[in-house]
């Protein structure tokens, strides 16, 4: 009986030991499984920084106000540099041109008058007056000589001699004055008057050139090659001077823009090659080169939540251009940046 009891105790002890070992194995297995699951769940993934594609965009506007007569393109049209985009109607411009041309004609007439001088009839009249004065001078000179001889021979009194001398001197002065008038009529206007008339012509021509310089602005052309992304006014609407009319985007000049916290800038430097994906066109891990780094304003600063142990983090704008051209890349597409290459 005692032997039987001992055997039963040994069997029970062995069974308990086996169960304990199995329990430990199960516990270790559960711990390992929980650790694996926790590692999988809590595993730090490669941090993705989201950005957006941008492109060179040019806003088309005119130098003068007018009414849109017609559009030669529509949104989505591809244009080349120099292509006609639209026509503007500006009747006021043609009126100003007519005024400027009329002012130029008047200035030219004044200039010709200054160059030509007096009319031929006026010149001839001045010449005749000079000849008349010359004849009067000759007669007065002869009279003076006779009076002088008579006075020297004491035939006439001194009064008559003085009168003859005075008349002779007056005739000489009259002849000189007539000669001056004739020379003035023949030579035309003075040098300063001619210069002033010429200046008026130049000013009038400048006014005409100014108006003519605006004439091509009634036909707006594309400043760059690209795609018409937006058209703001409608046909027939009035647009002011310098008002935006449409945008042209250059799809061959695209880049991506990321807003990155400064604690994520360790591997981002000017010239660094990064990898980014463009989900919209199915591009994975395309290469881009960083070409621009700049801190944004205070509005983009990440404020610390604790008073100690943390600091405000600034946000930087990072621009990167594709190393190789990516077909289908358009502004507005989302870009996802992975870890940069070292």
C-alpha positions in Angstrom: 0.0 0.0 0.0 2.8 2.3 0.9 4.6 1.5 -2.4 1.5 2.2 -4.4 1.1 5.6 -2.7 4.7 6.6 -3.4 4.4 5.7 -7.1 1.2 7.8 -7.4 3.0 10.8 -5.8 5.9 10.5 -8.2 3.5 10.4 -11.2 1.7 13.4 -10.0 4.9 15.4 -9.4 6.1 14.5 -12.9 2.8 15.5 -14.4 2.9 18.9 -12.6 6.4 19.5 -13.7 5.4 18.8 -17.3 2.5 21.1 -17.1 4.7 23.9 -15.6 7.2 23.5 -18.4 4.4 23.6 -21.0 2.9 26.7 -19.3 6.3 28.4 -19.4 6.7 27.6 -23.1 3.2 28.9 -23.8 3.9 32.1 -21.8 7.2 32.6 -23.7 5.4 32.0 -27.0 2.7 34.5 -26.1 5.3 37.1 -25.0 7.3 36.6 -28.3 4.1 36.9 -30.4 3.1 40.0 -28.5 6.5 41.5 -29.0 6.5 40.7 -32.7 3.0 42.2 -33.2 4.0 45.3 -31.1 7.2 45.8 -33.2 5.2 45.4 -36.4 2.5 47.9 -35.2 4.9 50.4 -33.6 7.7 50.0 -36.2 8.7 53.5 -37.3 8.0 53.9 -41.0 10.0 56.0 -43.4 8.7 59.6 -42.9 6.9 61.0 -45.9 6.8 64.8 -46.4 4.0 66.0 -48.6 4.5 68.7 -51.2 3.0 70.1 -54.3 4.1 70.6 -57.9 4.4 74.2 -59.1 5.4 75.7 -62.5 6.5 78.9 -64.1 3.3 80.9 -64.7 3.1 84.2 -66.6 0.1 86.6 -66.3 -0.8 88.3 -69.6 -2.1 91.9 -69.4 -2.2 94.9 -71.7 -0.7 98.4 -71.5 -4.0 100.1 -72.5 -7.7 99.9 -71.6 -10.1 98.5 -74.2 -12.9 96.1 -75.0 -12.1 92.5 -75.8 -13.0 92.1 -79.4 -12.2 88.4 -79.8 -10.1 85.6 -78.3 -7.8 83.5 -80.5 -7.2 80.9 -77.8 -9.2 79.1 -75.0 -8.3 77.5 -71.7 -6.1 74.5 -72.3 -4.8 75.7 -75.6 -1.0 75.2 -76.3 0.6 78.3 -77.6 4.1 79.3 -78.8 5.9 82.5 -77.9 4.6 85.3 -80.2 1.2 83.7 -81.0 -1.8 86.0 -81.0 -3.9 85.6 -77.9 -6.7 88.2 -78.3 -7.7 91.4 -80.0 -8.6 94.6 -78.1 -10.8 97.4 -79.5 -9.7 100.9 -78.5 -11.3 103.7 -80.6 -9.8 106.3 -78.2 -6.3 105.2 -79.3 -7.0 106.0 -83.0 -8.4 109.4 -82.0 -5.2 110.2 -80.1 -3.2 109.1 -83.0 -5.1 111.5 -85.3 -4.6 114.3 -82.9 -0.8 113.6 -82.6 -0.5 113.4 -86.4 -2.3 116.7 -86.8 0.0 118.4 -84.3 3.0 117.0 -86.2 1.7 118.5 -89.4 1.2 121.9 -87.8 4.8 121.8 -86.3 6.2 120.8 -89.7 4.5 123.8 -91.3 5.9 126.1 -88.7 9.3 124.7 -89.2 9.2 125.1 -92.9 8.1 128.6 -92.5 11.0 129.4 -90.2 13.4 127.7 -92.7 12.0 129.4 -95.7 11.8 132.8 -94.2 9.7 135.7 -95.7 7.6 135.3 -98.8 9.1 136.2 -102.1 6.7 139.2 -102.4 7.9 140.5 -99.0 11.6 140.1 -100.0 10.9 141.9 -103.3 9.1 144.7 -101.5 12.0 145.1 -99.0 14.4 145.2 -102.0 12.4 147.9 -103.7 12.4 150.0 -100.5 16.1 149.6 -100.3 16.5 150.8 -103.8 14.3 153.7 -103.2 16.4 154.6 -100.1 19.6 154.3 -102.2 18.2 156.8 -104.7 17.2 159.2 -102.0 20.7 158.9 -100.5 22.3 159.7 -103.8 20.1 162.8 -104.4 20.7 164.0 -100.8 24.5 163.4 -101.3 24.5 165.5 -104.5 22.5 168.2 -102.8 24.8 168.3 -99.9 27.9 168.6 -102.1 26.3 171.5 -104.0 25.4 173.2 -100.8 28.9 172.7 -99.4 30.4 174.4 -102.5 28.0 177.2 -102.3 28.6 177.6 -98.6 32.4 177.7 -99.1 31.9 180.4 -101.8 29.6 182.3 -99.3 26.7 182.1 -101.7 24.3 180.5 -99.2 24.1 181.0 -95.4 25.1 178.4 -92.9 21.5 177.5 -92.2 21.0 176.1 -95.7 24.3 174.1 -95.5 23.3 172.6 -92.2 19.9 171.6 -93.6 21.5 169.9 -96.6 23.9 168.1 -94.3 21.1 166.9 -92.1 19.0 165.6 -95.0 22.1 163.8 -96.3 22.7 162.0 -93.0 19.0 161.1 -92.7 19.1 159.6 -96.2 22.2 157.5 -95.3 20.4 156.2 -92.2 17.3 155.5 -94.2 19.3 153.5 -96.8 21.0 151.5 -94.1 17.6 150.7 -92.4 16.1 149.6 -95.7 19.2 147.4 -96.4 18.8 145.8 -93.0 15.1 145.0 -93.6 16.0 143.5 -97.0 18.7 141.3 -95.5 16.3 140.2 -92.7 13.6 139.2 -95.2 16.1 137.4 -97.4 17.8 135.5 -94.5 14.6 134.4 -92.9 13.9 133.7 -89.2 16.6 133.9 -86.6 18.7 130.9 -85.6 16.9 130.6 -82.2 13.5 130.7 -83.9 14.5 128.0 -86.3 15.7 125.9 -83.3 12.5 126.4 -81.5 10.5 125.4 -84.6 12.6 122.3 -85.0 12.0 121.4 -81.3 8.3 121.6 -81.8 8.6 119.2 -84.7 10.6 116.7 -82.6 8.0 117.0 -79.8 5.2 116.3 -82.1 7.0 113.3 -83.6 7.6 112.0 -80.1 3.8 112.2 -79.4 3.1 110.3 -82.6 5.7 107.7 -81.7 4.2 107.3 -78.3 0.7 106.6 -79.6 2.1 104.3 -82.3 4.0 102.3 -79.6 0.6 101.5 -78.1 -0.9 100.3 -81.4 0.6 96.7 -81.1 -1.0 96.5 -77.7 -4.4 96.0 -79.3 -3.2 92.6 -80.3 -1.7 90.7 -77.3 0.7 87.9 -78.0 2.1 85.1 -75.9 5.2 86.1 -74.0 6.3 82.5 -73.5 5.4 79.1 -74.8 3.0 77.1 -72.7 -0.6 76.2 -71.9 -3.4 78.6 -71.3 -4.4 77.8 -67.7 -7.0 80.5 -67.0 -8.9 83.3 -68.9 -10.5 85.8 -66.6 -12.7 88.2 -68.6 -15.3 87.3 -71.3 -15.4 88.5 -74.9 -16.9 91.9 -75.1 -15.9 93.0 -71.6 -13.9 96.1 -70.8 -10.5 95.6 -69.3 -8.4 98.3 -67.6 -4.8 99.2 -68.2 -2.6 96.5 -66.7 -5.6 94.3 -65.7 -4.8 90.5 -65.9 -6.5 88.8 -68.8 -5.1 85.2 -68.8 -2.4 83.0 -67.4 0.1 80.9 -69.3 1.9 78.0 -67.6 5.1 76.6 -68.8 4.8 72.8 -68.3 8.5 72.4 -69.2 9.5 74.4 -66.1 8.1 72.6 -63.1 9.3 72.0 -59.6 8.0 70.6 -56.3 7.6 72.6 -53.1 7.8 71.1 -49.6 7.2 72.9 -46.3 9.6 71.2 -43.9 10.2 71.6 -40.2 13.7 72.6 -39.3 14.2 69.4 -37.3 13.7 67.5 -40.5 16.4 69.4 -42.5 19.4 67.3 -41.4 19.9 65.7 -44.8 18.4 68.4 -46.9 21.0 70.8 -48.3 21.3 72.8 -51.5 22.1 70.4 -54.3 20.9 67.3 -52.4 19.2 64.7 -54.5 16.0 63.5 -53.0 13.4 60.9 -54.0 9.8 61.7 -54.4 6.7 60.1 -55.8 3.9 61.7 -57.8 0.8 59.5 -57.3 -1.3 61.4 -59.9 0.9 60.1 -62.8 2.1 56.9 -61.1 5.7 58.0 -60.8 7.7 56.3 -57.9 11.0 57.5 -56.5 11.8 60.0 -59.1 15.0 62.0 -58.5 14.8 65.7 -57.7 17.6 68.2 -56.9 17.1 70.8 -54.2 17.6 74.3 -55.6 16.0 76.5 -53.0 15.9 76.7 -49.2 14.3 79.6 -47.3 12.7 80.0 -43.9 9.0 81.0 -44.0 7.5 83.8 -41.9 6.5 83.6 -38.3 3.1 82.4 -39.2 4.6 79.0 -40.1 6.5 78.5 -36.8 5.6 75.4 -34.8 5.1 76.7 -31.2 6.4 74.6 -28.3 3.7 73.1 -26.1 5.9 72.9 -23.0 7.6 75.8 -21.3 10.8 73.8 -20.7 12.6 71.1 -22.8 11.1 72.2 -26.1 11.6 75.1 -28.5 9.8 76.8 -31.3 10.5 75.1 -34.7 10.6 77.1 -37.9 9.2 75.9 -41.2 11.4 76.1 -44.3 10.3 76.1 -47.9 12.2 73.6 -50.0 12.1 73.6 -53.8 13.4 70.7 -55.9 13.6 70.4 -59.6 13.4 67.0 -61.5 16.8 65.7 -62.5 15.2 64.3 -65.7 12.1 65.5 -67.4 8.9 63.8 -66.1 6.1 63.5 -68.7 2.7 64.5 -67.4 4.0 66.6 -64.5 1.6 69.4 -63.9 1.2 72.1 -61.2 -1.1 71.2 -58.3 -0.1 67.5 -58.2 0.8 66.0 -54.9 4.4 65.0 -54.3 5.6 62.6 -51.5 9.2 62.9 -50.4 11.0 59.9 -48.9 14.4 59.9 -47.1 17.0 62.0 -48.9 20.1 60.3 -50.3 23.2 60.9 -48.3 
